[in-house]
Amino acid sequence: QVQLVESGGGLVQAGDSLRLSCAASGLTLNNYAVAWFRQAPGKGREFVAIIWNGGSTSYEYSVKGRFTVSRDDAKNMGYLQMTSLSPNDTAVYYCAVQNAGSPWRASEYDYWGQGTQVAVDS
């Protein structure tokens, strides 16, 4: 059974940093791209960042330069380091993996975690 479990969310102040983790089990992570999405209240699920199994990355424009996506295939883990957080970053953050497909479309991901809440107070 495949599971993705996110952790590391919480309530922080504007300007603070957080590191989200995604623990994968039931699959070999180095066969997949690892992505992060987020969903703010009343909004759709939004692409945040992706790291492919070759190490290439891509970011949504508003987080570029502030967020860093990484992976440790030996540990079957994905990470999202978030810095200079603002209230606009408040959302539930999800990790997801895909073997192939468009990285921007949530529907083309194979597995999802349950999400971790990030709240940024001004």
Z-matrix of the N, CA and C atoms (Angstrom, degrees):
N
C 1 1.459
C 2 1.540 1 109.64
N 3 1.319 2 115.63 1 127.82
C 4 1.455 3 120.69 2 -179.33
C 5 1.520 4 109.70 3 -83.19
N 6 1.323 5 114.66 4 133.59
C 7 1.457 6 120.23 5 174.90
C 8 1.512 7 110.34 6 -136.14
N 9 1.324 8 115.37 7 139.03
C 10 1.461 9 122.93 8 169.47
C 11 1.517 10 106.62 9 -121.51
N 12 1.322 11 115.89 10 125.93
C 13 1.459 12 120.26 11 -177.15
C 14 1.526 13 109.20 12 -125.76
N 15 1.326 14 115.40 13 115.90
C 16 1.456 15 120.74 14 178.11
C 17 1.526 16 110.45 15 -88.00
N 18 1.310 17 115.42 16 152.33
C 19 1.457 18 121.53 17 174.51
C 20 1.524 19 108.41 18 -154.01
N 21 1.329 20 115.33 19 166.88
C 22 1.458 21 120.60 20 175.38
C 23 1.510 22 115.28 21 105.05
N 24 1.321 23 117.42 22 -4.38
C 25 1.447 24 119.59 23 178.35
C 26 1.520 25 111.49 24 -72.00
N 27 1.331 26 115.51 25 172.76
C 28 1.456 27 119.62 26 178.72
C 29 1.511 28 111.55 27 166.69
N 30 1.315 29 114.71 28 -171.98
C 31 1.466 30 122.86 29 178.07
C 32 1.524 31 108.23 30 -101.87
N 33 1.319 32 116.11 31 123.61
C 34 1.456 33 120.80 32 -179.32
C 35 1.527 34 109.45 33 -133.96
N 36 1.307 35 116.06 34 171.34
C 37 1.457 36 122.77 35 176.37
C 38 1.522 37 110.37 36 -93.73
N 39 1.306 38 115.94 37 155.01
C 40 1.462 39 120.51 38 176.14
C 41 1.533 40 109.83 39 -55.46
N 42 1.326 41 114.78 40 134.72
C 43 1.452 42 120.54 41 -177.97
C 44 1.510 43 114.40 42 95.45
N 45 1.324 44 116.57 43 -14.01
C 46 1.465 45 121.26 44 -179.73
C 47 1.527 46 111.28 45 -76.48
N 48 1.311 47 113.88 46 174.78
C 49 1.463 48 121.51 47 178.42
C 50 1.520 49 110.43 48 -123.07
N 51 1.314 50 115.09 49 155.29
C 52 1.469 51 122.17 50 173.79
C 53 1.515 52 107.93 51 -144.41
N 54 1.333 53 115.02 52 151.46
C 55 1.457 54 119.97 53 173.93
C 56 1.525 55 107.68 54 -122.14
N 57 1.326 56 115.34 55 117.80
C 58 1.457 57 120.68 56 176.40
C 59 1.520 58 109.25 57 -93.07
N 60 1.323 59 114.78 58 144.62
C 61 1.456 60 120.85 59 176.97
C 62 1.514 61 109.67 60 -121.17
N 63 1.321 62 115.32 61 151.41
C 64 1.464 63 122.13 62 177.08
C 65 1.523 64 107.14 63 -132.61
N 66 1.318 65 116.05 64 111.44
C 67 1.459 66 121.90 65 179.95
C 68 1.517 67 109.26 66 -96.68
N 69 1.318 68 115.95 67 121.38
C 70 1.460 69 121.21 68 -178.52
C 71 1.526 70 110.41 69 -104.69
N 72 1.327 71 115.68 70 140.32
C 73 1.458 72 121.22 71 174.59
C 74 1.518 73 108.56 72 -141.23
N 75 1.326 74 115.68 73 155.82
C 76 1.464 75 120.27 74 179.58
C 77 1.515 76 113.88 75 81.55
N 78 1.314 77 117.02 76 4.45
C 79 1.460 78 121.08 77 175.83
C 80 1.516 79 108.64 78 -150.09
N 81 1.332 80 115.55 79 165.74
C 82 1.458 81 121.99 80 175.78
C 83 1.515 82 107.28 81 -99.33
N 84 1.323 83 115.48 82 107.31
C 85 1.456 84 119.63 83 -169.01
C 86 1.523 85 112.87 84 -60.56
N 87 1.331 86 118.32 85 -30.16
C 88 1.467 87 117.88 86 -175.59
C 89 1.524 88 112.67 87 -72.00
N 90 1.325 89 117.79 88 -0.02
C 91 1.461 90 121.03 89 171.55
C 92 1.530 91 112.57 90 -90.23
N 93 1.328 92 116.59 91 -0.63
C 94 1.458 93 121.33 92 -171.63
C 95 1.526 94 112.27 93 -130.38
N 96 1.323 95 114.41 94 151.83
C 97 1.455 96 120.16 95 163.25
C 98 1.526 97 107.79 96 -81.21
N 99 1.320 98 115.70 97 143.79
C 100 1.467 99 121.61 98 179.85
C 101 1.530 100 108.64 99 -112.97
N 102 1.302 101 116.12 100 126.50
C 103 1.466 102 120.53 101 -177.35
C 104 1.524 103 110.34 102 -127.40
N 105 1.322 104 113.17 103 161.01
C 106 1.465 105 121.77 104 173.78
C 107 1.516 106 108.24 105 -123.03
N 108 1.309 107 114.90 106 133.84
C 109 1.456 108 123.44 107 173.50
C 110 1.521 109 107.28 108 -121.84
N 111 1.309 110 115.55 109 165.22
C 112 1.458 111 119.70 110 173.92
C 113 1.515 112 109.31 111 -143.09
N 114 1.332 113 113.94 112 155.02
C 115 1.452 114 120.31 113 179.09
C 116 1.522 115 108.58 114 -138.23
N 117 1.323 116 114.56 115 114.30
C 118 1.459 117 121.02 116 176.79
C 119 1.527 118 108.83 117 -86.52
N 120 1.327 119 117.79 118 158.32
C 121 1.464 120 120.54 119 -179.78
C 122 1.524 121 111.82 120 -55.24
N 123 1.322 122 116.25 121 128.63
C 124 1.453 123 121.45 122 177.12
C 125 1.518 124 115.00 123 78.04
N 126 1.332 125 116.81 124 6.46
C 127 1.463 126 120.30 125 -178.25
C 128 1.516 127 110.44 126 -122.79
N 129 1.316 128 115.35 127 166.06
C 130 1.456 129 121.13 128 178.18
C 131 1.516 130 111.36 129 -79.28
N 132 1.312 131 115.42 130 171.23
C 133 1.459 132 121.37 131 179.36
C 134 1.525 133 109.10 132 -75.55
N 135 1.315 134 115.83 133 128.92
C 136 1.465 135 122.42 134 -171.24
C 137 1.528 136 110.37 135 -116.92
N 138 1.312 137 116.28 136 133.57
C 139 1.459 138 121.13 137 174.89
C 140 1.526 139 110.05 138 -64.59
N 141 1.331 140 116.17 139 138.14
C 142 1.460 141 121.46 140 178.18
C 143 1.529 142 111.14 141 -115.08
N 144 1.317 143 116.86 142 -54.37
C 145 1.463 144 120.10 143 -175.26
C 146 1.515 145 109.64 144 -162.57
N 147 1.335 146 114.91 145 158.69
C 148 1.456 147 120.79 146 177.27
C 149 1.518 148 109.58 147 -145.86
N 150 1.323 149 115.47 148 146.24
C 151 1.457 150 121.24 149 171.25
C 152 1.520 151 107.26 150 -128.62
N 153 1.294 152 115.23 151 123.50
C 154 1.456 153 119.99 152 179.67
C 155 1.526 154 109.90 153 -82.81
N 156 1.332 155 115.22 154 167.84
C 157 1.451 156 117.26 155 -174.82
C 158 1.521 157 112.76 156 -72.09
N 159 1.328 158 118.62 157 -7.67
C 160 1.453 159 120.85 158 171.78
C 161 1.520 160 112.66 159 -89.64
N 162 1.345 161 116.08 160 -7.09
C 163 1.456 162 121.10 161 179.11
C 164 1.516 163 115.14 162 101.93
N 165 1.325 164 117.92 163 -8.76
C 166 1.465 165 119.52 164 176.58
C 167 1.514 166 110.10 165 -66.97
N 168 1.317 167 115.53 166 150.36
C 169 1.457 168 120.67 167 -177.83
C 170 1.525 169 110.82 168 -132.17
N 171 1.315 170 114.77 169 160.94
C 172 1.453 171 121.72 170 173.48
C 173 1.517 172 107.78 171 -149.38
N 174 1.326 173 115.40 172 147.86
C 175 1.460 174 120.62 173 -175.13
C 176 1.523 175 111.24 174 -132.81
N 177 1.302 176 114.67 175 150.13
C 178 1.452 177 121.05 176 168.36
C 179 1.522 178 107.30 177 -66.80
N 180 1.341 179 115.79 178 145.89
C 181 1.460 180 120.07 179 -168.75
C 182 1.531 181 112.88 180 -57.11
N 183 1.337 182 117.55 181 -41.36
C 184 1.462 183 120.13 182 -172.39
C 185 1.529 184 113.10 183 -71.71
N 186 1.327 185 117.88 184 -15.24
C 187 1.464 186 119.36 185 -179.18
C 188 1.519 187 111.96 186 -106.91
N 189 1.299 188 117.14 187 -7.36
C 190 1.463 189 120.86 188 -177.80
C 191 1.530 190 109.39 189 -60.22
N 192 1.317 191 116.12 190 131.24
C 193 1.454 192 121.05 191 -178.30
C 194 1.518 193 113.63 192 88.68
N 195 1.319 194 117.55 193 -15.11
C 196 1.472 195 121.14 194 178.42
C 197 1.528 196 111.69 195 -110.95
N 198 1.321 197 116.98 196 -34.58
C 199 1.460 198 121.84 197 -177.69
C 200 1.524 199 109.29 198 -107.99
N 201 1.323 200 115.37 199 146.27
C 202 1.459 201 121.54 200 176.28
C 203 1.526 202 109.14 201 -131.86
N 204 1.316 203 115.83 202 123.51
C 205 1.455 204 121.27 203 178.04
C 206 1.532 205 108.64 204 -97.47
N 207 1.323 206 116.09 205 141.13
C 208 1.461 207 120.04 206 -179.69
C 209 1.527 208 109.06 207 -149.69
N 210 1.315 209 115.01 208 173.31
C 211 1.450 210 120.18 209 -179.29
C 212 1.516 211 109.60 210 -150.84
N 213 1.321 212 115.30 211 154.45
C 214 1.457 213 122.18 212 174.13
C 215 1.523 214 105.98 213 -133.19
N 216 1.313 215 115.72 214 94.09
C 217 1.457 216 119.84 215 -174.08
C 218 1.531 217 112.07 216 -66.64
N 219 1.311 218 116.63 217 -28.43
C 220 1.467 219 118.95 218 178.55
C 221 1.526 220 111.11 219 -63.86
N 222 1.337 221 115.48 220 -29.75
C 223 1.470 222 120.80 221 179.96
C 224 1.519 223 112.40 222 -101.42
N 225 1.335 224 116.48 223 -0.71
C 226 1.477 225 120.58 224 -175.82
C 227 1.521 226 111.31 225 57.11
N 228 1.334 227 116.06 226 45.03
C 229 1.455 228 121.50 227 -175.62
C 230 1.522 229 111.24 228 -126.39
N 231 1.324 230 115.61 229 145.62
C 232 1.447 231 122.91 230 169.16
C 233 1.515 232 109.15 231 -120.87
N 234 1.341 233 115.93 232 155.43
C 235 1.454 234 120.32 233 -176.06
C 236 1.521 235 110.46 234 -140.03
N 237 1.326 236 114.29 235 152.77
C 238 1.455 237 120.97 236 171.23
C 239 1.520 238 107.12 237 -135.27
N 240 1.319 239 116.35 238 108.09
C 241 1.455 240 122.21 239 175.40
C 242 1.511 241 108.03 240 -88.53
N 243 1.334 242 115.99 241 122.95
C 244 1.460 243 121.00 242 -176.93
C 245 1.520 244 108.95 243 -118.37
N 246 1.312 245 117.49 244 127.04
C 247 1.455 246 122.44 245 178.28
C 248 1.525 247 109.92 246 -124.44
N 249 1.316 248 115.47 247 167.24
C 250 1.474 249 121.74 248 179.36
C 251 1.518 250 111.31 249 47.60
N 252 1.309 251 116.12 250 47.78
C 253 1.457 252 120.65 251 -176.93
C 254 1.526 253 110.99 252 -66.45
N 255 1.320 254 114.90 253 144.87
C 256 1.460 255 121.61 254 177.50
C 257 1.520 256 108.72 255 -127.64
N 258 1.335 257 117.77 256 164.07
C 259 1.470 258 119.47 257 177.94
C 260 1.527 259 112.79 258 -55.74
N 261 1.339 260 117.49 259 -27.12
C 262 1.465 261 120.14 260 178.29
C 263 1.528 262 112.76 261 -66.01
N 264 1.320 263 116.93 262 -15.31
C 265 1.464 264 120.85 263 178.37
C 266 1.527 265 112.41 264 -86.85
N 267 1.311 266 117.15 265 -3.09
C 268 1.464 267 120.81 266 179.21
C 269 1.527 268 110.27 267 -63.20
N 270 1.319 269 115.86 268 124.03
C 271 1.466 270 121.43 269 -177.22
C 272 1.521 271 108.95 270 -178.34
N 273 1.325 272 114.69 271 170.17
C 274 1.460 273 120.26 272 165.50
C 275 1.533 274 106.51 273 -87.58
N 276 1.318 275 116.33 274 129.12
C 277 1.457 276 121.75 275 -178.31
C 278 1.522 277 109.58 276 -104.89
N 279 1.313 278 114.62 277 131.70
C 280 1.459 279 122.01 278 -178.32
C 281 1.525 280 110.68 279 -119.28
N 282 1.310 281 116.72 280 140.43
C 283 1.455 282 118.52 281 166.80
C 284 1.529 283 108.19 282 -100.35
N 285 1.314 284 114.24 283 151.76
C 286 1.458 285 121.50 284 -178.25
C 287 1.524 286 108.64 285 -149.23
N 288 1.316 287 116.01 286 155.44
C 289 1.458 288 119.99 287 178.44
C 290 1.516 289 109.71 288 -129.19
N 291 1.332 290 114.70 289 147.71
C 292 1.449 291 119.83 290 176.37
C 293 1.524 292 109.57 291 -140.33
N 294 1.322 293 112.96 292 145.88
C 295 1.462 294 118.88 293 176.69
C 296 1.513 295 110.89 294 -86.84
N 297 1.325 296 116.17 295 -31.72
C 298 1.459 297 121.95 296 179.34
C 299 1.519 298 107.89 297 -164.18
N 300 1.348 299 115.71 298 164.03
C 301 1.448 300 119.97 299 176.63
C 302 1.508 301 112.19 300 119.70
N 303 1.325 302 115.20 301 178.52
C 304 1.451 303 120.47 302 179.66
C 305 1.524 304 110.06 303 -69.13
N 306 1.316 305 118.04 304 127.58
C 307 1.465 306 119.02 305 -179.64
C 308 1.515 307 113.60 306 -72.95
N 309 1.315 308 117.53 307 -15.57
C 310 1.461 309 120.24 308 -174.40
C 311 1.520 310 112.65 309 -86.74
N 312 1.316 311 117.35 310 -14.55
C 313 1.464 312 121.21 311 -173.72
C 314 1.512 313 110.73 312 -103.14
N 315 1.300 314 115.93 313 117.93
C 316 1.459 315 120.41 314 -179.30
C 317 1.527 316 111.45 315 -58.79
N 318 1.327 317 116.73 316 -31.68
C 319 1.465 318 120.18 317 -177.14
C 320 1.523 319 112.78 318 -67.22
N 321 1.338 320 117.25 319 -14.48
C 322 1.467 321 119.29 320 -176.05
C 323 1.526 322 112.46 321 -100.46
N 324 1.299 323 115.84 322 19.74
C 325 1.455 324 120.41 323 176.08
C 326 1.520 325 109.55 324 -101.02
N 327 1.323 326 114.58 325 146.66
C 328 1.461 327 120.32 326 -173.40
C 329 1.530 328 112.57 327 -85.49
N 330 1.317 329 116.07 328 -39.82
C 331 1.466 330 120.28 329 -176.48
C 332 1.529 331 109.59 330 -140.63
N 333 1.338 332 113.97 331 149.68
C 334 1.463 333 121.82 332 -179.10
C 335 1.513 334 110.77 333 -131.67
N 336 1.337 335 114.61 334 150.03
C 337 1.451 336 119.48 335 168.53
C 338 1.516 337 110.36 336 -86.11
N 339 1.324 338 114.86 337 -179.74
C 340 1.464 339 120.51 338 -176.39
C 341 1.527 340 112.34 339 -88.34
N 342 1.325 341 117.02 340 -10.92
C 343 1.454 342 121.21 341 176.93
C 344 1.511 343 113.60 342 96.75
N 345 1.325 344 115.06 343 153.74
C 346 1.458 345 121.98 344 174.77
C 347 1.527 346 107.86 345 -136.37
N 348 1.318 347 116.26 346 134.68
C 349 1.451 348 121.48 347 -174.02
C 350 1.531 349 110.59 348 -81.49
N 351 1.322 350 114.95 349 131.86
C 352 1.462 351 121.75 350 171.45
C 353 1.521 352 107.23 351 -119.79
N 354 1.316 353 116.54 352 123.70
C 355 1.456 354 121.95 353 178.38
C 356 1.527 355 108.34 354 -124.30
N 357 1.326 356 116.27 355 127.67
C 358 1.449 357 121.30 356 -178.10
C 359 1.524 358 108.43 357 -117.01
N 360 1.302 359 115.27 358 118.70
C 361 1.457 360 121.69 359 -177.37
C 362 1.523 361 109.26 360 -95.24
N 363 1.322 362 115.09 361 136.88
C 364 1.458 363 118.74 362 177.98
C 365 1.526 364 110.61 363 -82.29
